[in-house]
Structure formats: structure tokens, C-alpha cells
Amino acid sequence: FFLWLVVMDENLLSSASDTLVDHAVDEVMEEVMEEIDEMQWRSVKEFADPSGFNVPADSSVARERVKTNLPYYCYNYLAIGGVFVALSLIFRPWLITVVGAYFSTIF
């Protein structure tokens, strides 16, 4: 009887922790989706404006710019990355096999 009670308690704890994990994942995904909804495409003129480029005074200024610019220009950076990936796969078709093999080991 005692063993059965211990097994039942472990099952209850396991299902409770699974529920907590599911709830935490749902909250994180909700926050990510809200942030994605707030992001938008920035114009190429704004993104590539030469007057906006200058050397930061020190590393703290550089870090602050990165923290500001990455979320602000996120879609622009993703588009540039996507173009590079597409061109790489077009001009080096064997990469499709390598990338496919890599992702098949992950998933």
C-alpha cells in the first residue's frame, strides 16, 4: 500500500511539473509573439542611411547601439541573412545536403 501511495505521489508531482513547464513555455511564447507583433520593417533609406554610420566612442556605446539596433532593425537583418542563405544554397547545392543532415540530427 505504501509503495502504491509513493508511485501515485510521483505521478502527481510529474504531471504538476509538466503543467508548470507548459504554462511557463506558453508565457514565454506569448511574450515573444507580442515582441514580434511590435516589430516592423524599416525602410531601406532609414536602414542604410550613410549619415547614421559612425564609429562609437567606446565599447559601452557600441553595446548600447547593438541593444537598440538589433530589435529595431530585426526584420531587415533577417532579410539580409535570408538572402545570403539563399545565395549560398543556390551556388553551393551540396550545402542543402549538409544542412538537411544537420537538422535531421537535431529533430
Summary of the structure (lengths in Angstrom):
residues: 107
radius of gyration: 23.4
end to end distance: 41.5
largest distance: 77.1
contacts: 192
relative contact order: 0.05
helix: 83%
strand: 0%
